[in-house]
């Protein structure tokens, strides 16, 4: 399957979704889809799709063939063909969401020398005293104001450094710290380092984000607030958090609270209160996600198994997440390189087009000047023939010159293939009034195509200055072919 095909959304019909929900447990199917099992169940009920009942999959595992109802028939509706649409890349996290049974099976069947095999063979070491925990756990205990924090000792350089994210009550603090210590010790035996995220970026070979300090920053009280550390699992950062689970108990508002409800608009007395249960939950966070909240996966106390007994499954979850992050990061880097290459090629094409356009413009200017020179030469030759070799006097500044000799000199400088050097005398002078290139081109084409024919030279026409006209219209525009002064005309008369 190509990358383009994997990036297309996947649309399931009502019949497709029915077949899928009866092919595996809905929790696993929802994990494959990247949505919650509650949302998937709601969608199935809205579409009239029956779901497997409680104990169905246990009977299947036992080799039985339990009853499977058929998909109820109903009048076709507009959304039956698009019962569920999955975004591109869905299932990217499916490898990192293993159920407890799947994790145990993976650990049992792992090939030798692989990370899952090393995790399965790992013996988890549990500290018996809070005073024997690792330095990172001791720093966390001090930050949480542990009652025995004054008894902690540190070697040189151990007092400063990252801490763990632990959010529990004082009653569950010891157990949470010992759990964190066991996880860090097991991770260290696998070669996974726990450290400041900035230092882990250096180990990954990534640029360090400037934050004003290397390992700590000041909080609102001016105290040094350590960074929450992460694990470097197979070259990828994985964040973890230990929390205490709470339950909500109903409470009856007091008489004063009820009176305040009636008195104050918008106030509502609490009807529930959160009560700590002492049960722990260890959460793994997918910090590579670039939008929304980090993807979570939790291991928590069950009736049959505490979190401490699930440490191999937790480590396997960290490993699976690291592989997923690595795959997504490499894909993003590959796509970034492809975008950079496409941008480089685009700029190269633009530069090539600009360079070609420069030469095209020059070529057209040369050909245009050459064509104009040929056009004018033909006129000069025809004019000399019509005048029988006589000179054509014309007024030029304060003197009289031969018009055709001047034209020959102008055309020789205009012709790009002529050897006459350009003196710059024939270039158009700059003007202070606005005139765009289009207007200038229209005027030039108009002159060459005979638009100003009434101003052109006419063989046989008398261009002798008329003193009477000069007296009547002293500011009239004279023709350049009117040579001689008014006194000269009077003397000739």
JOVEN-V82730 format. One record per residue. N is the residue number from 1. PSI is psi in degrees with one decimal (none if undefined). Layout:
<<N	PSI> <N	PSI>>
//
This chain:
<<1	133.7> <2	165.1> <3	-34.9> <4	-36.6> <5	-36.9> <6	-20.5> <7	-6.2> <8	143.4> <9	149.3> <10	124.6> <11	126.5> <12	140.1> <13	174.8> <14	-40.6> <15	-40.1> <16	-44.4> <17	-36.3> <18	-45.2> <19	-37.0> <20	-42.1> <21	-18.5> <22	10.0> <23	-22.3> <24	163.8> <25	145.1> <26	-27.0> <27	-44.9> <28	-39.7> <29	-41.4> <30	-37.3> <31	-39.4> <32	-35.3> <33	-15.6> <34	23.2> <35	173.3> <36	154.1> <37	-28.3> <38	-44.3> <39	-39.8> <40	-39.9> <41	-39.5> <42	-42.5> <43	-41.0> <44	-41.1> <45	-37.6> <46	-30.5> <47	-0.7> <48	33.3> <49	120.0> <50	146.8> <51	150.8> <52	138.5> <53	178.9> <54	131.5> <55	-1.2> <56	-49.3> <57	-26.2> <58	-38.1> <59	-35.9> <60	-43.5> <61	-28.7> <62	1.3> <63	5.6> <64	169.0> <65	84.0> <66	165.5> <67	135.5> <68	112.1> <69	151.8> <70	160.3> <71	119.0> <72	138.2> <73	145.8> <74	171.7> <75	133.6> <76	138.6> <77	162.1> <78	-27.1> <79	9.2> <80	-35.2> <81	-15.6> <82	58.8> <83	-33.9> <84	127.6> <85	125.2> <86	137.4> <87	159.2> <88	141.4> <89	8.0> <90	145.2> <91	0.2> <92	-25.1> <93	1.9> <94	-31.0> <95	-15.3> <96	2.1> <97	79.5> <98	136.8> <99	167.7> <100	-41.3> <101	-40.7> <102	-39.6> <103	-43.8> <104	-39.9> <105	-39.1> <106	-42.4> <107	-33.4> <108	-37.2> <109	11.3> <110	140.8> <111	148.6> <112	152.2> <113	2.2> <114	164.3> <115	-44.6> <116	-36.6> <117	-39.5> <118	-36.3> <119	-40.9> <120	-35.3> <121	-1.7> <122	134.3> <123	118.7> <124	125.4> <125	125.3> <126	127.7> <127	143.2> <128	-19.9> <129	144.1> <130	-20.6> <131	-9.3> <132	5.2> <133	169.7> <134	159.0> <135	-40.4> <136	-37.8> <137	-36.9> <138	-41.8> <139	-37.6> <140	-40.5> <141	-40.4> <142	-41.9> <143	-34.5> <144	4.9> <145	52.6> <146	141.4> <147	-28.1> <148	23.6> <149	-25.1> <150	-14.7> <151	-8.1> <152	140.8> <153	148.7> <154	143.1> <155	172.3> <156	127.9> <157	-3.0> <158	-19.8> <159	-33.1> <160	140.1> <161	-178.1> <162	159.0> <163	177.4> <164	153.1> <165	103.6> <166	125.0> <167	87.6> <168	167.9> <169	169.0> <170	-32.3> <171	-32.1> <172	6.1> <173	-44.8> <174	-46.0> <175	-40.2> <176	-39.6> <177	-41.9> <178	-35.5> <179	-44.7> <180	-39.7> <181	-41.5> <182	-40.9> <183	-43.6> <184	-36.7> <185	-43.3> <186	-40.3> <187	-37.6> <188	-35.4> <189	-22.8> <190	-1.3> <191	14.2> <192	124.8> <193	139.2> <194	122.1> <195	179.0> <196	134.4> <197	-33.1> <198	-41.8> <199	-33.3> <200	-33.1> <201	-38.1> <202	-42.2> <203	-29.8> <204	-9.9> <205	19.5> <206	154.3> <207	140.9> <208	133.5> <209	127.9> <210	124.8> <211	5.5> <212	-15.5> <213	158.6> <214	-44.7> <215	-11.5> <216	165.1> <217	160.8> <218	138.9> <219	-170.6> <220	-22.3> <221	0.6> <222	5.3> <223	155.2> <224	122.1> <225	109.8> <226	153.4> <227	149.7> <228	123.2> <229	169.1> <230	163.9> <231	138.5> <232	98.2> <233	113.3> <234	40.1> <235	3.9> <236	145.6> <237	134.0> <238	127.1> <239	149.1> <240	157.7> <241	140.5> <242	125.0> <243	159.5> <244	137.2> <245	141.8> <246	154.2> <247	156.0> <248	121.5> <249	142.0> <250	140.8> <251	150.0> <252	128.7> <253	148.5> <254	167.4> <255	-37.6> <256	-38.4> <257	-41.4> <258	-38.0> <259	-36.8> <260	-34.9> <261	-41.7> <262	-29.4> <263	-36.9> <264	127.4> <265	132.8> <266	-12.4> <267	134.7> <268	124.5> <269	142.6> <270	135.7> <271	-8.5> <272	152.3> <273	139.0> <274	126.8> <275	125.4> <276	140.0> <277	-14.1> <278	-12.2> <279	139.6> <280	153.8> <281	127.1> <282	123.3> <283	133.5> <284	131.7> <285	132.5> <286	92.7> <287	-1.4> <288	-18.5> <289	136.0> <290	0.4> <291	152.7> <292	-170.1> <293	153.2> <294	143.0> <295	131.1> <296	150.4> <297	130.1> <298	148.4> <299	130.5> <300	166.8> <301	131.3> <302	172.8> <303	-34.9> <304	-13.3> <305	127.6> <306	168.8> <307	-37.8> <308	-28.7> <309	-5.6> <310	14.0> <311	-41.5> <312	-40.3> <313	-37.1> <314	-45.8> <315	-38.5> <316	-37.3> <317	-39.8> <318	-42.9> <319	-45.1> <320	-39.4> <321	-40.4> <322	-40.8> <323	-40.7> <324	-43.4> <325	-42.7> <326	-43.7> <327	-45.3> <328	-39.1> <329	-44.6> <330	-37.1> <331	-43.8> <332	-41.8> <333	-39.2> <334	-44.1> <335	-36.1> <336	-40.8> <337	-38.9> <338	-39.9> <339	-40.7> <340	-40.3> <341	-41.2> <342	-39.9> <343	-39.4> <344	-43.0> <345	-38.5> <346	-45.3> <347	-37.8> <348	-42.0> <349	-41.1> <350	-43.0> <351	-39.7> <352	-41.6> <353	-41.2> <354	-42.9> <355	-43.5> <356	-39.4> <357	-34.6> <358	-45.4> <359	-36.5> <360	-43.9> <361	-42.8> <362	-42.5> <363	-43.9> <364	-37.0> <365	-42.7> <366	-48.9> <367	-38.1> <368	-43.0> <369	-39.7> <370	-44.0> <371	-39.6> <372	-39.1> <373	-43.5> <374	-41.5> <375	-44.3> <376	-36.3> <377	-39.4> <378	-38.3> <379	-43.2> <380	-42.8> <381	-42.6> <382	-37.1> <383	-42.9> <384	-38.8> <385	-40.9> <386	-33.9> <387	-4.8> <388	31.8> <389	-0.5> <390	155.6> <391	152.2> <392	96.4> <393	145.8> <394	147.3> <395	127.2> <396	105.5> <397	-113.5> <398	12.8> <399	172.7> <400	130.3> <401	169.5> <402	119.7> <403	-40.6> <404	-32.8> <405	-41.6> <406	-41.2> <407	-38.8> <408	-44.4> <409	-39.4> <410	-44.4> <411	-36.7> <412	-37.9> <413	-29.5> <414	-38.0> <415	118.0> <416	-19.9> <417	-1.8> <418	158.6> <419	-8.9> <420	132.6> <421	149.4> <422	125.3> <423	-15.0> <424	-2.3> <425	-24.6> <426	1.4> <427	146.7> <428	131.5> <429	153.3> <430	145.0> <431	157.2> <432	-16.0> <433	152.7> <434	131.2> <435	113.8> <436	171.1> <437	-33.8> <438	-43.1> <439	-41.5> <440	-40.6> <441	-40.0> <442	-41.7> <443	-41.5> <444	-45.4> <445	-38.0> <446	-40.9> <447	-44.3> <448	-28.3> <449	9.5> <450	19.0> <451	-31.4> <452	44.1> <453	-29.2> <454	-16.9> <455	-4.8> <456	157.1> <457	141.4> <458	119.9> <459	131.5> <460	-10.8> <461	144.6> <462	117.0> <463	18.3> <464	133.2> <465	139.9> <466	107.5> <467	-36.4> <468	-41.9> <469	-36.5> <470	-35.0> <471	-38.8> <472	-44.0> <473	78.8> <474	-20.7> <475	14.8> <476	152.9> <477	116.5> <478	152.0> <479	146.6> <480	-14.9> <481	-3.3> <482	91.4> <483	159.5> <484	160.4> <485	175.7> <486	-35.5> <487	-38.9> <488	-37.5> <489	-38.0> <490	-41.1> <491	-39.1> <492	-32.8> <493	none>>
//
